């Protein structure tokens, strides 16, 4: 459906301009839905007066003696429409030397020959469907044969100029630069279509949208999907964007440097974000901004102390809000970054990892983590605290555990908050087997509740209201006693339930 | 030496219909008595002539009744082997000049993978006799070793990879054991090859290879730290209804398989199942293979500590010095009820315990040490005063024991105030409560009176008091 092979070649070129600029070209490929019987160029819906040269050309194309074996009339007609349509669209019908322009069947023949030579052994290429899948995803390209003609030369055109191109044809084409030159122009990054072209194409795209309602308008970021990742440029890019804020978008194509912020801008971004977090605490916004910040670092291959800082801050904020998914992503990255000795606070985050594995009850990972720790690591205060938390729970020493809970530093208390309720139930299950009755104050102290009321509320919300009784002691002071033994079954059941469901979303 | 001559050991090995000699021919390491074997074999041909040379030699050398396809299979396999030898010798030479590059180790791995894949191909086509699946096992095991070496070299070459493509994050989280992971997939194919054999004649079924390939997979997954994948293998084998009876498999396959099943259950904290599997491995294990017995004990000892509160006998430990070195101090501390001794032994052994993944289990045996200590306190409390009509025999032990007595015992055992191990009375209560909760001690705590009331009978179940 596309005539000059180079048009398609643009979208195949590895050095393609950023994703969104390619889209108009792509949409152009879609055939206009009302396929005209006559080779009416879609660009000129009004009545057209075909130049005699063109009419002559069409006539010759249908002449019996010009037919080429192997090229069906159907294919030829299609090609013919494309050829004329292509030039009509650009208002170049008059400027082309139609007398010497190769006939559509000749073009097809040469394209196919070139394609065969090029693709040779490539098994995929023997199946037209394979090709269709690779290059075409418009819903219109259902005709197998038309694809044969159109799609095969796509690659071939890049490597070898078809014979008809080798005539002095190009010099006779009057618009500035031949298709070849134009393609090269497209290839330079940042250089997009000329203004008028762009406007034209936009208009066309608009028309097609109106004409075919059910046609999915392809979002600009997902259009040039490729099968092969290695084709994509993964070289670091250098950003030029100066905006401090930027929304996160998942990349599917090489980033445009204009949308990427260089490190000195990102540093300002980071201080802005930390300030905003302190003042506004809007996590949705902050998380989105941090993700785009991380993305900008990645595409520019910035891997230094600043990178570590960004991930650390995001991890802390994620912990504060309980976003374990993001936290885990950051933690994974930090682990690798720390291994490169880029600074930061490895001890703090190692401590978090230990606490996190306590939370998830992940024995395998905990074992691996313990294997990594050196004797020196174990003496660092935060790590030691986390290790003590671990061992106190392993040994059922809830007394020690709740003391450590109060002593947690940094974001450790946020992590411990995630399993404090579970451990309180565990301790209660324990106490309810070992004691008959205890004072409420004893539970408040042992389980580190803020006050008696909080403790009482905890018992009540866990279905143990009936075991609390108030009475006066010998001196007439009122005390609250808890007949724990009577609720042993309740606590044990809830303990088991609490340990059986550990949410480990986002864990890698 | 002509290639024909070099292939004579193969023809002799093949004629024996025994997988081992054939595997020995396809060994990537020369035997000690003939260190130049690989080099001689390599010199007998060249890259461009090897296929024709082997074909010529085998067409003349193999028994006449051998099918054309089978000859073709061996031609390809031996040619692959020759190429692998070529890469091995080149890598060795580079290493001797200490300029071994990761590329060369990868070349060796790739060549060996090629050999393995060809082997699989011809077996699954049915061109090779069924017993060659055991030869394939040796080839695959070597593939595992080459994969590990290649990964080591690759890791040295580029310690941390940049993320490729359009990742949002900076560091590539892809695994570092690329080649071994690839090898694991090859082993999966071999496993499928064995398990999927539909030959009704059990005598010539590839199903006999199921367990030894499963063991190879376990080894690989443990190395990859993807232990959970092993569970799938166990599940798959459990789901097979038409495997030959387990006890008919070679003992070596059975012991290793049961060992891994035991370790897997151990790691999933299913200690009862672990104990059963490890006991079976222990009982089947060859009496002389001390190393294997010690490996089994490494998991069986912690397992029995949890399931039966059993500690290994001094005699057993003396028989296996490695096990004694590993657990000796811990075991004697448990026996004595020496908490600080236990903590010290556990801390001293931690790196080794963690490496073997028994640390978190051993840690739990502190309860047994604690129980033993409390039992001593209980015994030291003595008896209630004799009542009328009571004899020395049925005197009753004191059942109301002040918490302070237990606290004193704790403080004697630990280093005391200021050491960071000081223990306050509430913590003592907490530990006592734990004992009761876990069923190691029978009774209850009366906080108001500061005493523990223990059961008159069976205060410490399973210890005779």
Interface residues (C-beta under 8 A of the other chain):
Chain A: X229 X232 X234 X250 X251 X252 X253 X254 X255 X291 X294 X295 X297 X298 X299 X301 X302 X303 X307 X329 X332 X333 X336 X337 X339 X340 X363 X364 X366 X367 X368 X370 X371 X391 X394 X395 X396 X397 X398 X399 X400 X429 X430 X431 X433 X434 X435 X436 X438 X439 X442 X445 X446 X485 X508
Chain B: X159 X160 X162 X163 X164 X165 X166 X167 X168 X169 X170 X171 X173 X225 X227 X228 X267 X269 X350 X351 X354 X355 X357 X359 X360 X363 X364 X366 X367 X426 X427 X429 X430 X431 X432 X433 X434 X436 X437 X438 X444 X445 X446 X447
